[in-house]
Amino acid sequence: MNLDQYYQAFSGLLGEIKGVSHCIDDIQRGYLSSNEFVRRYGLLLEKLSDEDLKAVADRLKATKYFNVVIQAQVAAMNLETKNRGLAWRI
């Protein structure tokens, strides 16, 4: 997966849901638990090359906002870098 495909897939994931919650999944209402969002976002990250993963991480690190979605993205990114044995974390 290249970066354009990643951004398109990420946009699609966000378009499927209304929000992310620290509590439980409420699929009926369009909300995912943060754990489920981390899992689904992690599936996207797995498809990126190390170079593209770093580019996404750098962009995420520079964000000015910090909400549940971004917390989940950071968690997924750190899990993926750990799984790959990469030295950097967000």
PDB file of N, CA, C and O in Angstrom, chain B, residues numbered from 101:
ATOM      1  N   MET B 101       0.859  -1.178   0.000  1.00  0.00           N
ATOM      2  CA  MET B 101       0.000   0.000   0.000  1.00  0.00           C
ATOM      3  C   MET B 101       0.899   1.233   0.000  1.00  0.00           C
ATOM      4  O   MET B 101       1.828   1.328   0.802  1.00  0.00           O
ATOM      5  N   ASN B 102       0.624   2.168  -0.892  1.00  0.00           N
ATOM      6  CA  ASN B 102       1.381   3.420  -0.877  1.00  0.00           C
ATOM      7  C   ASN B 102       0.633   4.454  -0.025  1.00  0.00           C
ATOM      8  O   ASN B 102      -0.450   4.170   0.486  1.00  0.00           O
ATOM      9  N   LEU B 103       1.201   5.630   0.124  1.00  0.00           N
ATOM     10  CA  LEU B 103       0.602   6.640   0.997  1.00  0.00           C
ATOM     11  C   LEU B 103      -0.764   7.118   0.499  1.00  0.00           C
ATOM     12  O   LEU B 103      -1.668   7.354   1.301  1.00  0.00           O
ATOM     13  N   ASP B 104      -0.917   7.260  -0.810  1.00  0.00           N
ATOM     14  CA  ASP B 104      -2.221   7.677  -1.335  1.00  0.00           C
ATOM     15  C   ASP B 104      -3.296   6.645  -0.990  1.00  0.00           C
ATOM     16  O   ASP B 104      -4.402   7.002  -0.584  1.00  0.00           O
ATOM     17  N   GLN B 105      -2.967   5.388  -1.152  1.00  0.00           N
ATOM     18  CA  GLN B 105      -3.917   4.326  -0.818  1.00  0.00           C
ATOM     19  C   GLN B 105      -4.207   4.305   0.685  1.00  0.00           C
ATOM     20  O   GLN B 105      -5.343   4.086   1.106  1.00  0.00           O
ATOM     21  N   TYR B 106      -3.167   4.535   1.482  1.00  0.00           N
ATOM     22  CA  TYR B 106      -3.344   4.583   2.936  1.00  0.00           C
ATOM     23  C   TYR B 106      -4.325   5.692   3.313  1.00  0.00           C
ATOM     24  O   TYR B 106      -5.275   5.458   4.060  1.00  0.00           O
ATOM     25  N   TYR B 107      -4.093   6.899   2.794  1.00  0.00           N
ATOM     26  CA  TYR B 107      -4.963   8.027   3.148  1.00  0.00           C
ATOM     27  C   TYR B 107      -6.395   7.788   2.685  1.00  0.00           C
ATOM     28  O   TYR B 107      -7.344   8.181   3.362  1.00  0.00           O
ATOM     29  N   GLN B 108      -6.547   7.155   1.553  1.00  0.00           N
ATOM     30  CA  GLN B 108      -7.880   6.827   1.059  1.00  0.00           C
ATOM     31  C   GLN B 108      -8.547   5.790   1.976  1.00  0.00           C
ATOM     32  O   GLN B 108      -9.724   5.924   2.309  1.00  0.00           O
ATOM     33  N   ALA B 109      -7.800   4.765   2.379  1.00  0.00           N
ATOM     34  CA  ALA B 109      -8.342   3.732   3.266  1.00  0.00           C
ATOM     35  C   ALA B 109      -8.643   4.304   4.651  1.00  0.00           C
ATOM     36  O   ALA B 109      -9.648   3.943   5.264  1.00  0.00           O
ATOM     37  N   PHE B 110      -7.787   5.185   5.143  1.00  0.00           N
ATOM     38  CA  PHE B 110      -8.007   5.802   6.448  1.00  0.00           C
ATOM     39  C   PHE B 110      -9.252   6.681   6.411  1.00  0.00           C
ATOM     40  O   PHE B 110     -10.049   6.680   7.349  1.00  0.00           O
ATOM     41  N   SER B 111      -9.411   7.416   5.342  1.00  0.00           N
ATOM     42  CA  SER B 111     -10.604   8.234   5.168  1.00  0.00           C
ATOM     43  C   SER B 111     -11.854   7.354   5.133  1.00  0.00           C
ATOM     44  O   SER B 111     -12.889   7.707   5.698  1.00  0.00           O
ATOM     45  N   GLY B 112     -11.747   6.224   4.474  1.00  0.00           N
ATOM     46  CA  GLY B 112     -12.858   5.282   4.436  1.00  0.00           C
ATOM     47  C   GLY B 112     -13.201   4.744   5.813  1.00  0.00           C
ATOM     48  O   GLY B 112     -14.376   4.604   6.153  1.00  0.00           O
ATOM     49  N   LEU B 113     -12.185   4.443   6.603  1.00  0.00           N
ATOM     50  CA  LEU B 113     -12.408   3.965   7.973  1.00  0.00           C
ATOM     51  C   LEU B 113     -13.115   5.030   8.792  1.00  0.00           C
ATOM     52  O   LEU B 113     -14.075   4.732   9.503  1.00  0.00           O
ATOM     53  N   LEU B 114     -12.654   6.256   8.700  1.00  0.00           N
ATOM     54  CA  LEU B 114     -13.293   7.343   9.446  1.00  0.00           C
ATOM     55  C   LEU B 114     -14.722   7.582   8.953  1.00  0.00           C
ATOM     56  O   LEU B 114     -15.599   7.943   9.737  1.00  0.00           O
ATOM     57  N   GLY B 115     -14.950   7.381   7.662  1.00  0.00           N
ATOM     58  CA  GLY B 115     -16.278   7.571   7.106  1.00  0.00           C
ATOM     59  C   GLY B 115     -17.288   6.520   7.549  1.00  0.00           C
ATOM     60  O   GLY B 115     -18.496   6.750   7.494  1.00  0.00           O
ATOM     61  N   GLU B 116     -16.792   5.366   7.990  1.00  0.00           N
ATOM     62  CA  GLU B 116     -17.664   4.288   8.445  1.00  0.00           C
ATOM     63  C   GLU B 116     -18.207   4.516   9.852  1.00  0.00           C
ATOM     64  O   GLU B 116     -19.211   3.918  10.238  1.00  0.00           O
ATOM     65  N   ILE B 117     -17.549   5.370  10.607  1.00  0.00           N
ATOM     66  CA  ILE B 117     -17.896   5.521  12.019  1.00  0.00           C
ATOM     67  C   ILE B 117     -18.242   6.968  12.340  1.00  0.00           C
ATOM     68  O   ILE B 117     -17.873   7.888  11.610  1.00  0.00           O
ATOM     69  N   LYS B 118     -18.952   7.148  13.436  1.00  0.00           N
ATOM     70  CA  LYS B 118     -19.242   8.494  13.923  1.00  0.00           C
ATOM     71  C   LYS B 118     -18.192   8.942  14.930  1.00  0.00           C
ATOM     72  O   LYS B 118     -17.938  10.137  15.082  1.00  0.00           O
ATOM     73  N   GLY B 119     -17.586   7.985  15.614  1.00  0.00           N
ATOM     74  CA  GLY B 119     -16.606   8.348  16.621  1.00  0.00           C
ATOM     75  C   GLY B 119     -15.967   7.140  17.268  1.00  0.00           C
ATOM     76  O   GLY B 119     -16.300   5.995  16.963  1.00  0.00           O
ATOM     77  N   VAL B 120     -15.043   7.421  18.166  1.00  0.00           N
ATOM     78  CA  VAL B 120     -14.303   6.402  18.903  1.00  0.00           C
ATOM     79  C   VAL B 120     -14.512   6.678  20.380  1.00  0.00           C
ATOM     80  O   VAL B 120     -14.486   7.828  20.818  1.00  0.00           O
ATOM     81  N   SER B 121     -14.719   5.623  21.137  1.00  0.00           N
ATOM     82  CA  SER B 121     -15.012   5.747  22.557  1.00  0.00           C
ATOM     83  C   SER B 121     -14.008   4.948  23.370  1.00  0.00           C
ATOM     84  O   SER B 121     -13.532   3.902  22.928  1.00  0.00           O
ATOM     85  N   HIS B 122     -13.686   5.443  24.561  1.00  0.00           N
ATOM     86  CA  HIS B 122     -12.838   4.669  25.464  1.00  0.00           C
ATOM     87  C   HIS B 122     -13.627   3.537  26.110  1.00  0.00           C
ATOM     88  O   HIS B 122     -13.049   2.662  26.754  1.00  0.00           O
ATOM     89  N   CYS B 123     -14.917   3.554  25.944  1.00  0.00           N
ATOM     90  CA  CYS B 123     -15.779   2.565  26.604  1.00  0.00           C
ATOM     91  C   CYS B 123     -15.946   1.334  25.725  1.00  0.00           C
ATOM     92  O   CYS B 123     -14.980   0.611  25.479  1.00  0.00           O
ATOM     93  N   ILE B 124     -17.131   1.098  25.263  1.00  0.00           N
ATOM     94  CA  ILE B 124     -17.433  -0.128  24.530  1.00  0.00           C
ATOM     95  C   ILE B 124     -17.837   0.185  23.099  1.00  0.00           C
ATOM     96  O   ILE B 124     -18.156   1.321  22.750  1.00  0.00           O
ATOM     97  N   ASP B 125     -17.812  -0.870  22.278  1.00  0.00           N
ATOM     98  CA  ASP B 125     -18.314  -0.719  20.909  1.00  0.00           C
ATOM     99  C   ASP B 125     -19.807  -0.438  20.947  1.00  0.00           C
ATOM    100  O   ASP B 125     -20.545  -1.044  21.724  1.00  0.00           O
ATOM    101  N   ASP B 126     -20.227   0.455  20.130  1.00  0.00           N
ATOM    102  CA  ASP B 126     -21.652   0.716  19.947  1.00  0.00           C
ATOM    103  C   ASP B 126     -21.871   0.827  18.444  1.00  0.00           C
ATOM    104  O   ASP B 126     -22.232   1.880  17.919  1.00  0.00           O
ATOM    105  N   ILE B 127     -21.637  -0.305  17.765  1.00  0.00           N
ATOM    106  CA  ILE B 127     -21.697  -0.350  16.313  1.00  0.00           C
ATOM    107  C   ILE B 127     -23.057   0.121  15.814  1.00  0.00           C
ATOM    108  O   ILE B 127     -23.155   0.766  14.771  1.00  0.00           O
ATOM    109  N   GLN B 128     -24.104  -0.206  16.566  1.00  0.00           N
ATOM    110  CA  GLN B 128     -25.456   0.194  16.168  1.00  0.00           C
ATOM    111  C   GLN B 128     -25.548   1.703  15.982  1.00  0.00           C
ATOM    112  O   GLN B 128     -26.259   2.188  15.101  1.00  0.00           O
ATOM    113  N   ARG B 129     -24.837   2.424  16.801  1.00  0.00           N
ATOM    114  CA  ARG B 129     -24.872   3.887  16.707  1.00  0.00           C
ATOM    115  C   ARG B 129     -23.688   4.454  15.935  1.00  0.00           C
ATOM    116  O   ARG B 129     -23.599   5.668  15.750  1.00  0.00           O
ATOM    117  N   GLY B 130     -22.787   3.606  15.488  1.00  0.00           N
ATOM    118  CA  GLY B 130     -21.672   4.058  14.672  1.00  0.00           C
ATOM    119  C   GLY B 130     -20.400   4.384  15.424  1.00  0.00           C
ATOM    120  O   GLY B 130     -19.520   5.050  14.878  1.00  0.00           O
ATOM    121  N   TYR B 131     -20.278   3.930  16.672  1.00  0.00           N
ATOM    122  CA  TYR B 131     -19.090   4.208  17.466  1.00  0.00           C
ATOM    123  C   TYR B 131     -18.269   2.939  17.668  1.00  0.00           C
ATOM    124  O   TYR B 131     -18.826   1.854  17.840  1.00  0.00           O
ATOM    125  N   LEU B 132     -16.966   3.074  17.647  1.00  0.00           N
ATOM    126  CA  LEU B 132     -16.059   1.965  17.924  1.00  0.00           C
ATOM    127  C   LEU B 132     -15.361   2.209  19.251  1.00  0.00           C
ATOM    128  O   LEU B 132     -15.124   3.354  19.634  1.00  0.00           O
ATOM    129  N   SER B 133     -15.032   1.131  19.950  1.00  0.00           N
ATOM    130  CA  SER B 133     -14.179   1.281  21.130  1.00  0.00           C
ATOM    131  C   SER B 133     -12.786   1.656  20.641  1.00  0.00           C
ATOM    132  O   SER B 133     -12.430   1.388  19.493  1.00  0.00           O
ATOM    133  N   SER B 134     -12.015   2.265  21.501  1.00  0.00           N
ATOM    134  CA  SER B 134     -10.651   2.637  21.100  1.00  0.00           C
ATOM    135  C   SER B 134      -9.843   1.388  20.764  1.00  0.00           C
ATOM    136  O   SER B 134      -9.002   1.429  19.867  1.00  0.00           O
ATOM    137  N   ASN B 135     -10.079   0.277  21.468  1.00  0.00           N
ATOM    138  CA  ASN B 135      -9.349  -0.961  21.168  1.00  0.00           C
ATOM    139  C   ASN B 135      -9.663  -1.472  19.768  1.00  0.00           C
ATOM    140  O   ASN B 135      -8.761  -1.909  19.054  1.00  0.00           O
ATOM    141  N   GLU B 136     -10.926  -1.422  19.370  1.00  0.00           N
ATOM    142  CA  GLU B 136     -11.302  -1.879  18.030  1.00  0.00           C
ATOM    143  C   GLU B 136     -10.751  -0.937  16.971  1.00  0.00           C
ATOM    144  O   GLU B 136     -10.321  -1.383  15.908  1.00  0.00           O
ATOM    145  N   PHE B 137     -10.760   0.350  17.249  1.00  0.00           N
ATOM    146  CA  PHE B 137     -10.193   1.300  16.290  1.00  0.00           C
ATOM    147  C   PHE B 137      -8.693   1.060  16.148  1.00  0.00           C
ATOM    148  O   PHE B 137      -8.172   1.088  15.033  1.00  0.00           O
ATOM    149  N   VAL B 138      -7.990   0.826  17.254  1.00  0.00           N
ATOM    150  CA  VAL B 138      -6.550   0.522  17.200  1.00  0.00           C
ATOM    151  C   VAL B 138      -6.321  -0.713  16.335  1.00  0.00           C
ATOM    152  O   VAL B 138      -5.409  -0.731  15.508  1.00  0.00           O
ATOM    153  N   ARG B 139      -7.141  -1.741  16.521  1.00  0.00           N
ATOM    154  CA  ARG B 139      -6.993  -2.967  15.743  1.00  0.00           C
ATOM    155  C   ARG B 139      -7.195  -2.702  14.251  1.00  0.00           C
ATOM    156  O   ARG B 139      -6.387  -3.121  13.423  1.00  0.00           O
ATOM    157  N   ARG B 140      -8.269  -2.010  13.921  1.00  0.00           N
ATOM    158  CA  ARG B 140      -8.574  -1.758  12.511  1.00  0.00           C
ATOM    159  C   ARG B 140      -7.567  -0.803  11.876  1.00  0.00           C
ATOM    160  O   ARG B 140      -7.187  -0.986  10.720  1.00  0.00           O
ATOM    161  N   TYR B 141      -7.136   0.201  12.610  1.00  0.00           N
ATOM    162  CA  TYR B 141      -6.129   1.127  12.092  1.00  0.00           C
ATOM    163  C   TYR B 141      -4.788   0.407  11.932  1.00  0.00           C
ATOM    164  O   TYR B 141      -4.050   0.651  10.978  1.00  0.00           O
ATOM    165  N   GLY B 142      -4.488  -0.478  12.874  1.00  0.00           N
ATOM    166  CA  GLY B 142      -3.254  -1.260  12.789  1.00  0.00           C
ATOM    167  C   GLY B 142      -3.191  -2.108  11.530  1.00  0.00           C
ATOM    168  O   GLY B 142      -2.114  -2.315  10.971  1.00  0.00           O
ATOM    169  N   LEU B 143      -4.343  -2.601  11.082  1.00  0.00           N
ATOM    170  CA  LEU B 143      -4.375  -3.377   9.837  1.00  0.00           C
ATOM    171  C   LEU B 143      -3.946  -2.529   8.642  1.00  0.00           C
ATOM    172  O   LEU B 143      -3.321  -3.033   7.708  1.00  0.00           O
ATOM    173  N   LEU B 144      -4.283  -1.246   8.678  1.00  0.00           N
ATOM    174  CA  LEU B 144      -3.822  -0.338   7.614  1.00  0.00           C
ATOM    175  C   LEU B 144      -2.310  -0.116   7.718  1.00  0.00           C
ATOM    176  O   LEU B 144      -1.598  -0.155   6.714  1.00  0.00           O
ATOM    177  N   LEU B 145      -1.836   0.114   8.926  1.00  0.00           N
ATOM    178  CA  LEU B 145      -0.415   0.395   9.122  1.00  0.00           C
ATOM    179  C   LEU B 145       0.462  -0.778   8.711  1.00  0.00           C
ATOM    180  O   LEU B 145       1.567  -0.578   8.206  1.00  0.00           O
ATOM    181  N   GLU B 146      -0.021  -2.001   8.923  1.00  0.00           N
ATOM    182  CA  GLU B 146       0.744  -3.196   8.552  1.00  0.00           C
ATOM    183  C   GLU B 146       1.084  -3.219   7.073  1.00  0.00           C
ATOM    184  O   GLU B 146       2.087  -3.814   6.677  1.00  0.00           O
ATOM    185  N   LYS B 147       0.275  -2.589   6.263  1.00  0.00           N
ATOM    186  CA  LYS B 147       0.446  -2.635   4.811  1.00  0.00           C
ATOM    187  C   LYS B 147       1.441  -1.595   4.295  1.00  0.00           C
ATOM    188  O   LYS B 147       1.779  -1.596   3.111  1.00  0.00           O
ATOM    189  N   LEU B 148       1.908  -0.715   5.168  1.00  0.00           N
ATOM    190  CA  LEU B 148       2.837   0.339   4.757  1.00  0.00           C
ATOM    191  C   LEU B 148       4.283  -0.139   4.852  1.00  0.00           C
ATOM    192  O   LEU B 148       4.623  -0.966   5.698  1.00  0.00           O
ATOM    193  N   SER B 149       5.113   0.388   3.987  1.00  0.00           N
ATOM    194  CA  SER B 149       6.549   0.149   4.106  1.00  0.00           C
ATOM    195  C   SER B 149       7.066   0.905   5.328  1.00  0.00           C
ATOM    196  O   SER B 149       6.383   1.788   5.849  1.00  0.00           O
ATOM    197  N   ASP B 150       8.259   0.563   5.780  1.00  0.00           N
ATOM    198  CA  ASP B 150       8.840   1.268   6.927  1.00  0.00           C
ATOM    199  C   ASP B 150       8.942   2.769   6.647  1.00  0.00           C
ATOM    200  O   ASP B 150       8.675   3.588   7.526  1.00  0.00           O
ATOM    201  N   GLU B 151       9.327   3.119   5.435  1.00  0.00           N
ATOM    202  CA  GLU B 151       9.484   4.528   5.057  1.00  0.00           C
ATOM    203  C   GLU B 151       8.141   5.266   5.107  1.00  0.00           C
ATOM    204  O   GLU B 151       8.050   6.375   5.632  1.00  0.00           O
ATOM    205  N   ASP B 152       7.118   4.641   4.559  1.00  0.00           N
ATOM    206  CA  ASP B 152       5.793   5.260   4.574  1.00  0.00           C
ATOM    207  C   ASP B 152       5.219   5.301   5.988  1.00  0.00           C
ATOM    208  O   ASP B 152       4.543   6.259   6.361  1.00  0.00           O
ATOM    209  N   LEU B 153       5.492   4.261   6.770  1.00  0.00           N
ATOM    210  CA  LEU B 153       5.049   4.250   8.168  1.00  0.00           C
ATOM    211  C   LEU B 153       5.666   5.423   8.922  1.00  0.00           C
ATOM    212  O   LEU B 153       4.996   6.073   9.724  1.00  0.00           O
ATOM    213  N   LYS B 154       6.937   5.688   8.665  1.00  0.00           N
ATOM    214  CA  LYS B 154       7.629   6.814   9.308  1.00  0.00           C
ATOM    215  C   LYS B 154       7.006   8.138   8.863  1.00  0.00           C
ATOM    216  O   LYS B 154       6.850   9.048   9.677  1.00  0.00           O
ATOM    217  N   ALA B 155       6.653   8.253   7.601  1.00  0.00           N
ATOM    218  CA  ALA B 155       6.027   9.481   7.106  1.00  0.00           C
ATOM    219  C   ALA B 155       4.682   9.720   7.799  1.00  0.00           C
ATOM    220  O   ALA B 155       4.370  10.848   8.179  1.00  0.00           O
ATOM    221  N   VAL B 156       3.898   8.669   7.960  1.00  0.00           N
ATOM    222  CA  VAL B 156       2.618   8.790   8.659  1.00  0.00           C
ATOM    223  C   VAL B 156       2.852   9.149  10.125  1.00  0.00           C
ATOM    224  O   VAL B 156       2.147   9.993  10.678  1.00  0.00           O
ATOM    225  N   ALA B 157       3.824   8.521  10.745  1.00  0.00           N
ATOM    226  CA  ALA B 157       4.134   8.809  12.147  1.00  0.00           C
ATOM    227  C   ALA B 157       4.569  10.253  12.335  1.00  0.00           C
ATOM    228  O   ALA B 157       4.155  10.911  13.290  1.00  0.00           O
ATOM    229  N   ASP B 158       5.395  10.744  11.437  1.00  0.00           N
ATOM    230  CA  ASP B 158       5.846  12.135  11.529  1.00  0.00           C
ATOM    231  C   ASP B 158       4.678  13.105  11.390  1.00  0.00           C
ATOM    232  O   ASP B 158       4.610  14.113  12.094  1.00  0.00           O
ATOM    233  N   ARG B 159       3.777  12.800  10.494  1.00  0.00           N
ATOM    234  CA  ARG B 159       2.595  13.656  10.311  1.00  0.00           C
ATOM    235  C   ARG B 159       1.694  13.602  11.550  1.00  0.00           C
ATOM    236  O   ARG B 159       1.163  14.624  11.985  1.00  0.00           O
ATOM    237  N   LEU B 160       1.530  12.416  12.104  1.00  0.00           N
ATOM    238  CA  LEU B 160       0.718  12.249  13.304  1.00  0.00           C
ATOM    239  C   LEU B 160       1.344  12.962  14.501  1.00  0.00           C
ATOM    240  O   LEU B 160       0.647  13.572  15.312  1.00  0.00           O
ATOM    241  N   LYS B 161       2.657  12.877  14.594  1.00  0.00           N
ATOM    242  CA  LYS B 161       3.382  13.509  15.699  1.00  0.00           C
ATOM    243  C   LYS B 161       3.229  15.029  15.666  1.00  0.00           C
ATOM    244  O   LYS B 161       3.245  15.677  16.712  1.00  0.00           O
ATOM    245  N   ALA B 162       3.082  15.592  14.482  1.00  0.00           N
ATOM    246  CA  ALA B 162       3.005  17.045  14.321  1.00  0.00           C
ATOM    247  C   ALA B 162       1.594  17.600  14.528  1.00  0.00           C
ATOM    248  O   ALA B 162       1.394  18.813  14.477  1.00  0.00           O
ATOM    249  N   THR B 163       0.621  16.724  14.759  1.00  0.00           N
ATOM    250  CA  THR B 163      -0.746  17.208  14.903  1.00  0.00           C
ATOM    251  C   THR B 163      -0.898  18.094  16.132  1.00  0.00           C
ATOM    252  O   THR B 163      -0.243  17.885  17.153  1.00  0.00           O
ATOM    253  N   LYS B 164      -1.768  19.078  16.015  1.00  0.00           N
ATOM    254  CA  LYS B 164      -1.981  20.023  17.111  1.00  0.00           C
ATOM    255  C   LYS B 164      -3.116  19.577  18.017  1.00  0.00           C
ATOM    256  O   LYS B 164      -3.308  20.129  19.101  1.00  0.00           O
ATOM    257  N   TYR B 165      -3.865  18.580  17.574  1.00  0.00           N
ATOM    258  CA  TYR B 165      -5.032  18.133  18.323  1.00  0.00           C
ATOM    259  C   TYR B 165      -4.732  16.804  18.997  1.00  0.00           C
ATOM    260  O   TYR B 165      -3.856  16.054  18.566  1.00  0.00           O
ATOM    261  N   PHE B 166      -5.473  16.530  20.059  1.00  0.00           N
ATOM    262  CA  PHE B 166      -5.289  15.261  20.750  1.00  0.00           C
ATOM    263  C   PHE B 166      -6.643  14.814  21.266  1.00  0.00           C
ATOM    264  O   PHE B 166      -7.123  15.300  22.290  1.00  0.00           O
ATOM    265  N   ASN B 167      -7.257  13.879  20.544  1.00  0.00           N
ATOM    266  CA  ASN B 167      -8.554  13.353  20.945  1.00  0.00           C
ATOM    267  C   ASN B 167      -8.474  11.832  20.975  1.00  0.00           C
ATOM    268  O   ASN B 167      -7.391  11.267  20.825  1.00  0.00           O
ATOM    269  N   VAL B 168      -9.592  11.173  21.163  1.00  0.00           N
ATOM    270  CA  VAL B 168      -9.592   9.716  21.287  1.00  0.00           C
ATOM    271  C   VAL B 168      -9.096   9.049  20.014  1.00  0.00           C
ATOM    272  O   VAL B 168      -8.376   8.052  20.084  1.00  0.00           O
ATOM    273  N   VAL B 169      -9.466   9.578  18.850  1.00  0.00           N
ATOM    274  CA  VAL B 169      -9.012   8.995  17.590  1.00  0.00           C
ATOM    275  C   VAL B 169      -7.498   9.087  17.491  1.00  0.00           C
ATOM    276  O   VAL B 169      -6.839   8.113  17.128  1.00  0.00           O
ATOM    277  N   ILE B 170      -6.949  10.233  17.807  1.00  0.00           N
ATOM    278  CA  ILE B 170      -5.497  10.402  17.720  1.00  0.00           C
ATOM    279  C   ILE B 170      -4.796   9.553  18.766  1.00  0.00           C
ATOM    280  O   ILE B 170      -3.736   8.994  18.485  1.00  0.00           O
ATOM    281  N   GLN B 171      -5.356   9.440  19.963  1.00  0.00           N
ATOM    282  CA  GLN B 171      -4.785   8.545  20.980  1.00  0.00           C
ATOM    283  C   GLN B 171      -4.725   7.117  20.447  1.00  0.00           C
ATOM    284  O   GLN B 171      -3.726   6.421  20.629  1.00  0.00           O
ATOM    285  N   ALA B 172      -5.798   6.684  19.788  1.00  0.00           N
ATOM    286  CA  ALA B 172      -5.841   5.335  19.225  1.00  0.00           C
ATOM    287  C   ALA B 172      -4.837   5.189  18.081  1.00  0.00           C
ATOM    288  O   ALA B 172      -4.199   4.144  17.951  1.00  0.00           O
ATOM    289  N   GLN B 173      -4.694   6.218  17.258  1.00  0.00           N
ATOM    290  CA  GLN B 173      -3.708   6.169  16.176  1.00  0.00           C
ATOM    291  C   GLN B 173      -2.298   6.030  16.739  1.00  0.00           C
ATOM    292  O   GLN B 173      -1.505   5.230  16.243  1.00  0.00           O
ATOM    293  N   VAL B 174      -1.988   6.799  17.762  1.00  0.00           N
ATOM    294  CA  VAL B 174      -0.657   6.733  18.388  1.00  0.00           C
ATOM    295  C   VAL B 174      -0.429   5.339  18.965  1.00  0.00           C
ATOM    296  O   VAL B 174       0.648   4.768  18.795  1.00  0.00           O
ATOM    297  N   ALA B 175      -1.426   4.793  19.641  1.00  0.00           N
ATOM    298  CA  ALA B 175      -1.290   3.449  20.206  1.00  0.00           C
ATOM    299  C   ALA B 175      -1.028   2.417  19.110  1.00  0.00           C
ATOM    300  O   ALA B 175      -0.152   1.565  19.256  1.00  0.00           O
ATOM    301  N   ALA B 176      -1.785   2.492  18.015  1.00  0.00           N
ATOM    302  CA  ALA B 176      -1.600   1.549  16.908  1.00  0.00           C
ATOM    303  C   ALA B 176      -0.231   1.722  16.262  1.00  0.00           C
ATOM    304  O   ALA B 176       0.432   0.741  15.927  1.00  0.00           O
ATOM    305  N   MET B 177       0.187   2.967  16.090  1.00  0.00           N
ATOM    306  CA  MET B 177       1.495   3.235  15.491  1.00  0.00           C
ATOM    307  C   MET B 177       2.608   2.657  16.357  1.00  0.00           C
ATOM    308  O   MET B 177       3.531   2.024  15.844  1.00  0.00           O
ATOM    309  N   ASN B 178       2.523   2.869  17.654  1.00  0.00           N
ATOM    310  CA  ASN B 178       3.553   2.347  18.552  1.00  0.00           C
ATOM    311  C   ASN B 178       3.561   0.824  18.578  1.00  0.00           C
ATOM    312  O   ASN B 178       4.628   0.218  18.668  1.00  0.00           O
ATOM    313  N   LEU B 179       2.390   0.193  18.500  1.00  0.00           N
ATOM    314  CA  LEU B 179       2.336  -1.271  18.416  1.00  0.00           C
ATOM    315  C   LEU B 179       2.990  -1.771  17.137  1.00  0.00           C
ATOM    316  O   LEU B 179       3.740  -2.747  17.158  1.00  0.00           O
ATOM    317  N   GLU B 180       2.703  -1.103  16.025  1.00  0.00           N
ATOM    318  CA  GLU B 180       3.263  -1.528  14.747  1.00  0.00           C
ATOM    319  C   GLU B 180       4.778  -1.351  14.722  1.00  0.00           C
ATOM    320  O   GLU B 180       5.490  -2.232  14.239  1.00  0.00           O
ATOM    321  N   THR B 181       5.280  -0.235  15.230  1.00  0.00           N
ATOM    322  CA  THR B 181       6.746  -0.047  15.235  1.00  0.00           C
ATOM    323  C   THR B 181       7.400  -1.081  16.149  1.00  0.00           C
ATOM    324  O   THR B 181       8.485  -1.578  15.847  1.00  0.00           O
ATOM    325  N   LYS B 182       6.751  -1.404  17.258  1.00  0.00           N
ATOM    326  CA  LYS B 182       7.284  -2.435  18.161  1.00  0.00           C
ATOM    327  C   LYS B 182       7.297  -3.786  17.463  1.00  0.00           C
ATOM    328  O   LYS B 182       8.289  -4.511  17.537  1.00  0.00           O
ATOM    329  N   ASN B 183       6.193  -4.136  16.776  1.00  0.00           N
ATOM    330  CA  ASN B 183       6.114  -5.413  16.062  1.00  0.00           C
ATOM    331  C   ASN B 183       7.174  -5.534  14.975  1.00  0.00           C
ATOM    332  O   ASN B 183       7.663  -6.628  14.696  1.00  0.00           O
ATOM    333  N   ARG B 184       7.525  -4.413  14.366  1.00  0.00           N
ATOM    334  CA  ARG B 184       8.539  -4.425  13.304  1.00  0.00           C
ATOM    335  C   ARG B 184       9.959  -4.319  13.858  1.00  0.00           C
ATOM    336  O   ARG B 184      10.931  -4.467  13.117  1.00  0.00           O
ATOM    337  N   GLY B 185      10.075  -4.064  15.156  1.00  0.00           N
ATOM    338  CA  GLY B 185      11.401  -3.928  15.750  1.00  0.00           C
ATOM    339  C   GLY B 185      12.077  -2.617  15.416  1.00  0.00           C
ATOM    340  O   GLY B 185      13.304  -2.517  15.441  1.00  0.00           O
ATOM    341  N   LEU B 186      11.271  -1.602  15.102  1.00  0.00           N
ATOM    342  CA  LEU B 186      11.814  -0.281  14.787  1.00  0.00           C
ATOM    343  C   LEU B 186      12.128   0.459  16.076  1.00  0.00           C
ATOM    344  O   LEU B 186      11.435   0.282  17.077  1.00  0.00           O
ATOM    345  N   ALA B 187      13.144   1.269  16.062  1.00  0.00           N
ATOM    346  CA  ALA B 187      13.620   1.918  17.275  1.00  0.00           C
ATOM    347  C   ALA B 187      12.803   3.133  17.690  1.00  0.00           C
ATOM    348  O   ALA B 187      12.865   3.537  18.851  1.00  0.00           O
ATOM    349  N   TRP B 188      12.048   3.722  16.791  1.00  0.00           N
ATOM    350  CA  TRP B 188      11.352   4.968  17.098  1.00  0.00           C
ATOM    351  C   TRP B 188       9.918   4.715  17.524  1.00  0.00           C
ATOM    352  O   TRP B 188       9.289   3.734  17.127  1.00  0.00           O
ATOM    353  N   ARG B 189       9.428   5.619  18.335  1.00  0.00           N
ATOM    354  CA  ARG B 189       8.040   5.603  18.804  1.00  0.00           C
ATOM    355  C   ARG B 189       7.535   7.044  18.757  1.00  0.00           C
ATOM    356  O   ARG B 189       8.313   7.995  18.679  1.00  0.00           O
ATOM    357  N   ILE B 190       6.219   7.176  18.807  1.00  0.00           N
ATOM    358  CA  ILE B 190       5.640   8.522  18.865  1.00  0.00           C
ATOM    359  C   ILE B 190       5.554   8.928  20.319  1.00  0.00           C
ATOM    360  O   ILE B 190       5.097  10.029  20.627  1.00  0.00           O
TER     361      ILE B 190
END
